[in-house]
Amino acid sequence: MKIISLLLFVFLIFGVVVDGLAHPYGHKYFPEKDPLVRKRIDQWQDLKFGLLMHWGPYSQWGVVESWSICAEDEPWCRRKIENYEEYKRRYEALKKTFNPVKFNPEKWALAAKQAGMRYVIFTTKHHDGFCMFDTRYTDYKITSEECPFHTNPRANVTKEIFDAFRKEGFWVGAYFSKPDWHSNYYWWRNFATPDRNVNYDIKKYPERWQKFVEFTHNQILEILSDYGKVDILWLDGGWAQPLTDKQIRAAVNSPNYKFTHIQSQDIHMDELVKKARAKQPGLIVVDRAVEGPYENYLTPENQVPQKMLPYPWESCIISGGGWSHVPRAKYKSARTLIHLLVKIVAKGGNLLLNIAPGPDGTWDADAYDLLQKIGDWMKINSESIYGTRPIVPYIDGKVCLTRKKDGTVYAIYLADEHESEPPSEIWMSRFQPKRGSKISFLGTGQTLKWKPVGTGFVSEIPRTIRENPPGRYAWVLKIVQ
C-alpha cells in the first residue's frame, strides 16, 4: 500500500491536471462508458463495507509488506540488517518457511459477514512479486515445492479465499501489484535496484519491457480465468503508468524529486482491460492513482475526505497494526470504526477495512472481537448504511445523514465516548424533514415526536429508549417523508 506517498508522488511530481471532477489528490474522474460496468459500479456503491487482506511470507517477520526490499530511504521500511543483498536474500527465502497450517477462510468469511461486510479484496500479489495463487508463470509462489505449505490441500489460498467468501454472498476482488520486484523483467538482476521503479531503460531495452507486459497480462488473465467470478480487479503500484516526456522532465526538475528511474511504464491497460472484461463481463477495474478511464473508483488511503465526493470512492483503512501482520497489534475501537463507516457513507463512499492474517493463517482474537461489535451495531442499524447515497448537508454537528433511493432519510447520531445513552433531544440545524414526515428510532420501532426549528428540526427521545437504548456507539433516526 503506502499509496498516500505514491499519490503525492503522482500529484507533486507528475503534475496531474486539476479540473473536472476533482480527485482528492488532483485527479480527474473519468466516468465509465460501458453500461454493464456502470451498473456494477452502482451496485458496488450499495455494498458500503468491505474487507481488505494483506498477507504473504513477510507476515513471518511482522514487517511492512514488500517495502523493506525497496532501496528507498523511508522510516517505515528501513531494514534491521545493513547489508542490503543479504537482507533481500533472507527476505526471498521466507517462502521456504511460510507454512500457514491454521488457514481457515470459512471462519474469516463468516466473521466478516456477521460484521456486515459485503465484499473482499485479497492480495494475490504484492510488490515483492510473491504470488498467493498457483500461477504458471513464476515459481515464486505459495504452491512452489520450496514452500512447505504447497503440500496442503488448500495451498492455492486465493482460490480457497474466493470460494469461501463467495459462498457467504460476497463480491470478490483481486488485489494485484503491477510492479513486480522479483521479476527479472522489472528489476533486472544486471543492474542495481535504487528505487521502486523498473531499473533499466525501457527505451533501450524494449524487448525486456514487452516481456514484462506479457508476464503481467498473463498473470492477471490467469486469475480472471481460473478462479471463478471476479467482481473487482484492484491494481496497486500507481507509478507503473505511461508518462509523457513533459511529465518526466517536470518530475526530474521538481524540488520533490527523489526517484532515480522515473520513466514511462506503459503496461497497455487498454489491451489488458479489454481482454479482462472479455473473461469477466462487467468487471470493475481500479487502476489506483492513475488518472484515466481505468480508475473506476478512487481509493483515498487511511483517511476520510473532508467533503462529499461526487464519484465512486472507498477509504482503505487499517483496523490495527499495519497493512500486514504486526505482532501484538493494537486495534482501533469499535466506536472509532463505526463512526468512520458512518462518516464515509454520509459522504458517498465505501469503507474497505484491512485485517492482516498472521504467519500461521489466523486472525488475531482482537480482530474477531472488533468485527463482532461492529456486527452487533449493523444488525440494528444496517438499513441506514446499505444502498444509501449522500444528502445535503451530509454531516451536521454530531449527526450524519444518509438517504435511500426511495427518499427515506436516516439521521445517525454519533455518541461521544462518555455517552452510554442517547440525549433527551436529537437536533439538526441544516436539515428539515418535510411536513407530515414520520420519525422512528431504529431498533425500537417507536415513533418519535418532532418539530421544525428554523432550518432544522428537533426530535424528542423518550426516557424508555434512553434508559434501554438499542446498541452502542451511534443511534439512528429513520425519517420517512
Residue, then its C-alpha position, 0 to 999 in steps of 0.5 A: m500500500k503506502i499509496i498516500s506517498l505514491l499519490l503525492f508522488v503522482f500529484l507533486i511530481f507528475g503534475v496531474v491536471v486539476d479540473g473536472l471532477a476533482h480527485p482528492y489528490g488532483h485527479k480527474y474522474f473519468p466516468e465509465k462508458d460501458p453500461l454493464v460496468r456502470k451498473r456494477i459500479d452502482q451496485w458496488q456503491d450499495l455494498k458500503f463495507g468491505l474487507l481488505m487482506h494483506w498477507g504473504p511470507y513477510s507476515q513471518w517477520g511482522v514487517v511492512e509488506s514488500w517495502s523493506i526490499c525497496a532501496e528507498d530511504e523511508p522510516w517505515c521500511r528501513r531494514k534491521i540488517e545493513n547489508y542490503e543483498e543479504y537482507k533481500r536474500r533472507y527476505e526471498a527465502l521466507k517462502k521456504t518457511f511460510n507454512p500457514v497450517k491454521f488457514n481457515p477462510e470459512k471462519w474469516a468469511l463468516a466473521a466478516k459477514q456477521a460484521g456486515m461486510r459485503y465484499v473482499i479484496f485479497t492480495t494475490k500479489h504484492h510488490d515483492g512479486f510473491c504470488m498467493f495463487d498457483t500461477r504458471y508463470t513464476d515459481y515464486k509462489i505459495t504452491s512452489e515445492e520450496c514452500p512447505f505449505h504447497t503440500n496442503p490441500r488448500a495451498n492455492v489460498t486465493k482460490e480457497i479465499f474466493d470460494a469461501f467468501r463467495k459462498e457467504g454472498f460476497w463480491v470478490g476482488a483481486y488485489f494485484s501489484k503491477p510492479d513486480w520486484h522479483s521479476n527479472y523483467y522489472w528489476w533486472r538482476n544486471f543492474a542495481t535496484p535504487d528505487r521502486n521503479v523498473n531499473y533499466d531503460i525501457k527505451k533501450y531495452p524494449e524487448r525486456w519491457q514487452k516481456f514484462v507486459e506479457f508476464t503481467h497480462n498473463q498473470i492477471l488473465e490467469i486469475l480472471s480465468d481460473y478462479g471463478k467470478v471476479d467482481i473487482l480487479w484492484l491494481d496497486g503500484g500507481w507509478a507503473q503508468p505511461l508518462t509523457d516526456k513533459q511529465i518526466r522532465a517536470a518530475v526530474n526538475s521538481p524540488n520533490y524529486k527523489f526517484t532515480h528511474i522515473q520513466s514511462q511504464d506503459i503496461h497497455m491497460d487498454e489491451l489488458v482491460k479489454k481482454a479482462r472484461a472479455k473473461q469477466p463481463g462487467l468487471i470493475v477495474v481500479d487502476r489506483a492513482v492513475e488518472g484515466p478511464y481505468e480508475n473506476y473508483l478512487t481509493p483515498e488511503n487511511q483517511v476520510p475526505q473532508k467533503m462529499l465526493p461526487y464519484p465512486w470512492e472507498s477509504c482503505i483503512i487499517s483496523g490495527g497494526g499495519w497493512s500486514h501482520v504486526p505482532r501484538a497489534k493494537y486495534k482501533s475501537a469499535r466506536t472509532l470504526i463505526h463512526l468512520l463507516v458512518k462518516i464515509v457513507a454520509k459522504g458517498g463512499n465505501l469503507l474497505l477495512n484491512i485485517a492482516p492474517g498472521p504467519d500461521g493463517t489466523w486472525d488475531a482474537d482482537a480482530y474477531d472481537l472488533l468485527q463482532k461489535i461492529g456486527d452487533w451495531m449493523k444488525i440494528n442499524s444496517e438499513s441506514i448504511y446499505g444502498t444509501r447515497p449522500i444528502v445535503p448537508y451530509i454531516d451536521g454537528k454530531v449527526c450524519l445523514t444518509r438517504k435511500k433511493d426511495g427518499t427515506v432519510y436516516a439521521i445517525y447520531l454519533a455518541d461521544e465516548h462518555e455517552s452510554e445513552p442517547p440525549s433527551e433531544i436529537w437536533m439538526s440545524r441544516f436539515q428539515p424533514k418535510r411536513g407530515s414526515k414520520i420519525s422512528f428510532l431504529g431498533t425500537g420501532q417507536t415513533l418519535k415526536w418532532k418539530p421544525v426549528g428554523t432550518g432544522f428540526v428537533s426530535e424528542i427521545p423518550r426516557t424508555i429508549r434512553e434508559n434501554p437504548p438499542g446498541r452502542y456507539a451511534w443511534v439512528l433516526k429513520i425519517v420517512q417523508 
